[in-house]
């Protein structure tokens, strides 16, 4: 099923929650809506589900406008952040609830519950109650219940946010496997950029009720189109620069002349974004690289790599280096940072969001 949103707008009193948003989700695709609190991602999901009605715009499932269709008739499965399981029901009864409401015959119902139990790896837990399950098990029950009626659309609202890091990592892989195995169209809301990058076919980064940028995970991370996206998704070193020579790709930052990939005719103020892993340290930087002199302030061990905080001209730079290369580095000592011009992204200052 294709989901098409056309100019969706939603207000709550004087507050504009969603501002003329348009989006297409292709059949079998998982699109993640990501953004900070209050950006409109959950309101957008609730409009797709039918829990909120847009003040303007259209929601289409394939070519059918569903603005006035109640949630129970939209054939969507929903997994909430809280899971919303029935505490007085067993795992099997929770999964079967929607099927019983739809008056499925008992033999067909039991077969479907068994299928969902196998799909979500809940074998042996059918007779347990919700308060006897771990958080990860409850999440899988909620997913099984959402999928039991064979919905054409799966909507997930922060489904893993209440879980600890290791369980969250494992279950997002299971969610992705199930979604791909079933070929179901899915919209996944999260504030966790790493989660979105790992699970989605495409990511829509939202800000103030609008989509700032939409694209594949690699595109969003490596080629952000606005300063907000570069700063929100992952970690970026953002430098407010002024163009010196567009023809030669030269900008000025704090009196430093840096070579960057400028567009023809670029002029005035620009933002240069450099990811921490694109910066190298040491005095032996090749001649074709930009160099900056700083002082090492903080060393943070993160397992396979170490994150350095280096102060250059009074502002912090974050630099990721392999752990074994950081053993000889000393705090409060001078350090040379270097980066290849092609490894940074140049953004127009104040670049607007996508309509």
QUILINLIN-V854482 format. One line per field, one symbol per residue. ss: DSSP state (H for helix, E for strand, L for the rest). psi: psi as a letter, one per 30 degrees, with the letter a starting at -180 (. if undefined). Layout:
BEGIN
ss=???
psi=???
END
This chain:
BEGIN
ss=LLEEEEEEEEEELLEEEEEEEEEEELLLLEEEEELLLLLLHHHHHHHHHLLLLLLEEEEEELLEELLLLLHHHLLEEEELLLLLLLLLLEHHHHHHHHHHHLLLLHHHHHHHHHHHHHHLLLLLLLLLEHHHLLHHHHHHHHHHHHHLLLLLEEEEELLLLLLLHHHHHHHHHHHHHHHHHHLLEEEEEELLHHHHHHHLLEEEEEELLEEEEEELHHHHHHLLLLHHHHHHLLLEEEEEEEEEELLLLEEEELLEEEELLLLLLLLLEEEEEEEHHHLEELLLLLLLEEEEEEEEEEEEELLLEEEEEEEELLEEEEEEEEHHHLLLLLLLLEEEEEEEHHHLEEEELLLLLLL
psi=kkkkkjhkkkkjbfkjekihkkkkjlkgkjkkjkllkgfgeeeeeeeefgfkkkfllkkkjcgkkgegklefgfhkkkjlefehljfglleeeeefeeeeeghkkeeeeeeeeeeeeeeghgkfgegllefglleeeeeeeeeeeefeghlfkkkkjhfgfglleeeeeefeeeeeeeeeefhkkkkjklfjeeeeeffkelkjkkkhgljekklleeeeefikfleeeeeejakkjkkjlkkejeeghklkjhfkjkkliklkgklbklkkkkkeffklllfgklfglkkkkakkekkjkhcflkkkjkkkhgkkkkkklkefffefkkkgkkkkkkkkefglkkkkkhkllk.
END
